[in-house]
């Protein structure tokens, strides 16, 4: 067989060699390019190795596997095997073919190695990409910027947490300081509350503030003196309202007390002895004992001069005032011994009711109103015996210890006669009362 003869087999081999040559001329970067810092641009979200790669990734820089194996067997085998398999050409040409095949096999291996390394990077941290990218490339700058953003975000988050913790510490410290100031200024705050007394209307009832007995000593005494003095002087400057008639109608048994009240006669019949009702109901006392001052029950009106005159002139209405007083005395564990003098003695239930009166301090304000109301309806002579009885029980019998301060600061002050008022105060001092309010 001639070496120059063009047979189909020779043409087929030549075509295969041409395919190998074309595969080596593919624009795939070589290992030398990788080492020189010119590797392919690898994208994590792209399946291609290089954006300039014209070869298919599934067929990288090598001939078809079947043809490659056939040529490899023919070239690597001995000469006899080559010719036996249909090969043609001289031994020199065969040697050249072997050398070309070795070059073709070597180059794709280097490229595959580089490509394999690139694929490995896909599964590793993005930071490793910098090994294959130029320091000045856009991707490198993007990666560096992204890394800086992440570090900045982490730093900002850390700073935010630190600031948040700092603000929390400041808030705790602020709350602590506020609590400390409140604790130190506790007494001052209590004393400031007493300033409200000075600014109140002098016509406002003393029973409208149920904590009046707890006022600081000097202001408490100043307010009580002014309150009772205004009462004794007949409320200078207060004008009468001829249109106001509620108190008169109530004591004439014509209207109901409000809220949740009843007519006066029914109250005397049904409420007498009902201590729970008398203690818990807070709207009836302003109707039973009206005075020329406003109270806590806005349904009840201030007592008017023309109403006082009408009630005193009506015998039944006037008698009802006294009966209201007797009902409340029974509630406090007391009773009238002499209606002419107004002398007071212990009631049958005095022990339990005295104990209750020592605890229920809002009743002290009620008593102030009761005494003022008696004086408006010509029952002035009933007031001194009541005050003296309380003094005796508090100072001598020691049964009403808690009422003595209200008695000395308010109840004595409601007595209009100056001499009688002074005698009662002297009696209390003689019996051991220490006048700390004066």
Secondary structure in CASP SS format (residue, H / E / C, confidence):
PFRMAT SS
TARGET T0000
AUTHOR 0000-0000-0000
METHOD secondary structure of the structure
MODEL  1
X C 1.00
X C 1.00
X C 1.00
X C 1.00
X C 1.00
X C 1.00
X C 1.00
X H 1.00
X H 1.00
X H 1.00
X H 1.00
X H 1.00
X H 1.00
X H 1.00
X H 1.00
X H 1.00
X H 1.00
X H 1.00
X H 1.00
X H 1.00
X H 1.00
X H 1.00
X H 1.00
X H 1.00
X C 1.00
X C 1.00
X C 1.00
X C 1.00
X C 1.00
X C 1.00
X H 1.00
X H 1.00
X H 1.00
X H 1.00
X H 1.00
X C 1.00
X C 1.00
X C 1.00
X C 1.00
X C 1.00
X C 1.00
X C 1.00
X C 1.00
X C 1.00
X C 1.00
X C 1.00
X C 1.00
X C 1.00
X C 1.00
X C 1.00
X C 1.00
X C 1.00
X C 1.00
X C 1.00
X C 1.00
X C 1.00
X H 1.00
X H 1.00
X H 1.00
X C 1.00
X C 1.00
X C 1.00
X C 1.00
X C 1.00
X H 1.00
X H 1.00
X H 1.00
X H 1.00
X H 1.00
X H 1.00
X H 1.00
X H 1.00
X H 1.00
X H 1.00
X H 1.00
X H 1.00
X C 1.00
X C 1.00
X H 1.00
X H 1.00
X H 1.00
X H 1.00
X H 1.00
X H 1.00
X C 1.00
X C 1.00
X C 1.00
X C 1.00
X C 1.00
X C 1.00
X H 1.00
X H 1.00
X H 1.00
X H 1.00
X H 1.00
X H 1.00
X H 1.00
X H 1.00
X H 1.00
X H 1.00
X H 1.00
X H 1.00
X H 1.00
X H 1.00
X H 1.00
X H 1.00
X H 1.00
X H 1.00
X H 1.00
X H 1.00
X H 1.00
X H 1.00
X H 1.00
X H 1.00
X H 1.00
X H 1.00
X H 1.00
X H 1.00
X H 1.00
X H 1.00
X H 1.00
X H 1.00
X C 1.00
X C 1.00
X C 1.00
X H 1.00
X H 1.00
X H 1.00
X H 1.00
X H 1.00
X H 1.00
X C 1.00
X C 1.00
X C 1.00
X C 1.00
X C 1.00
X C 1.00
X H 1.00
X H 1.00
X H 1.00
X H 1.00
X H 1.00
X H 1.00
X H 1.00
X H 1.00
X H 1.00
X H 1.00
X H 1.00
X H 1.00
X H 1.00
X H 1.00
X H 1.00
X H 1.00
X H 1.00
X H 1.00
X H 1.00
X H 1.00
X H 1.00
X H 1.00
X H 1.00
X H 1.00
X H 1.00
X H 1.00
X H 1.00
X H 1.00
X H 1.00
X H 1.00
X H 1.00
X H 1.00
X H 1.00
X H 1.00
X H 1.00
X H 1.00
X H 1.00
X H 1.00
X H 1.00
X H 1.00
X H 1.00
X H 1.00
X H 1.00
X H 1.00
X H 1.00
X H 1.00
X H 1.00
X C 1.00
X H 1.00
X H 1.00
X H 1.00
X H 1.00
X H 1.00
X H 1.00
X H 1.00
X H 1.00
X C 1.00
X H 1.00
X H 1.00
X H 1.00
X H 1.00
X H 1.00
X C 1.00
X C 1.00
X C 1.00
X C 1.00
X E 1.00
X C 1.00
X H 1.00
X H 1.00
X H 1.00
X C 1.00
X C 1.00
X C 1.00
X H 1.00
X H 1.00
X H 1.00
X C 1.00
X C 1.00
X H 1.00
X H 1.00
X H 1.00
X H 1.00
X H 1.00
X H 1.00
X H 1.00
X H 1.00
X H 1.00
X H 1.00
X H 1.00
X H 1.00
X H 1.00
X H 1.00
X H 1.00
X H 1.00
X C 1.00
X C 1.00
X C 1.00
X C 1.00
X C 1.00
X C 1.00
X C 1.00
X C 1.00
X C 1.00
X C 1.00
X C 1.00
X C 1.00
X C 1.00
X H 1.00
X H 1.00
X H 1.00
X H 1.00
X H 1.00
X H 1.00
X C 1.00
X C 1.00
X C 1.00
X C 1.00
X C 1.00
X C 1.00
X C 1.00
X C 1.00
X C 1.00
X C 1.00
X C 1.00
X C 1.00
X H 1.00
X H 1.00
X H 1.00
X H 1.00
X H 1.00
X H 1.00
X H 1.00
X H 1.00
X C 1.00
X C 1.00
X C 1.00
X H 1.00
X H 1.00
X H 1.00
X H 1.00
X H 1.00
X H 1.00
X C 1.00
X C 1.00
X C 1.00
X C 1.00
X H 1.00
X H 1.00
X H 1.00
X H 1.00
X C 1.00
X C 1.00
X C 1.00
X C 1.00
X C 1.00
X E 1.00
X C 1.00
X C 1.00
X C 1.00
X C 1.00
X C 1.00
X C 1.00
X C 1.00
X C 1.00
X C 1.00
X C 1.00
X H 1.00
X H 1.00
X H 1.00
X H 1.00
X H 1.00
X H 1.00
X H 1.00
X H 1.00
X H 1.00
X C 1.00
X H 1.00
X H 1.00
X H 1.00
X H 1.00
X H 1.00
X H 1.00
X H 1.00
X H 1.00
X H 1.00
X H 1.00
X H 1.00
X H 1.00
X H 1.00
X H 1.00
X H 1.00
X H 1.00
X H 1.00
X C 1.00
X C 1.00
X E 1.00
X E 1.00
X E 1.00
X E 1.00
X E 1.00
X C 1.00
X C 1.00
X C 1.00
X C 1.00
X E 1.00
X E 1.00
X E 1.00
X E 1.00
X C 1.00
X C 1.00
X C 1.00
X H 1.00
X H 1.00
X H 1.00
X H 1.00
X H 1.00
X H 1.00
X H 1.00
X H 1.00
X H 1.00
X H 1.00
X C 1.00
X C 1.00
X H 1.00
X H 1.00
X H 1.00
X H 1.00
X H 1.00
X H 1.00
X H 1.00
X H 1.00
X H 1.00
X H 1.00
X H 1.00
X H 1.00
X H 1.00
X H 1.00
X H 1.00
X C 1.00
X C 1.00
X C 1.00
X C 1.00
X H 1.00
X H 1.00
X H 1.00
X H 1.00
X H 1.00
X H 1.00
X H 1.00
X H 1.00
X H 1.00
X H 1.00
X H 1.00
X H 1.00
X H 1.00
X H 1.00
X H 1.00
X C 1.00
X C 1.00
X C 1.00
X C 1.00
X C 1.00
X H 1.00
X H 1.00
X H 1.00
X H 1.00
X H 1.00
X H 1.00
X H 1.00
X H 1.00
X H 1.00
X H 1.00
X H 1.00
X H 1.00
X H 1.00
X H 1.00
X C 1.00
X C 1.00
X C 1.00
X H 1.00
X H 1.00
X H 1.00
X H 1.00
X H 1.00
X H 1.00
X H 1.00
X H 1.00
X H 1.00
X H 1.00
X H 1.00
X H 1.00
X H 1.00
X C 1.00
X C 1.00
X C 1.00
X C 1.00
X C 1.00
X C 1.00
X C 1.00
X C 1.00
END
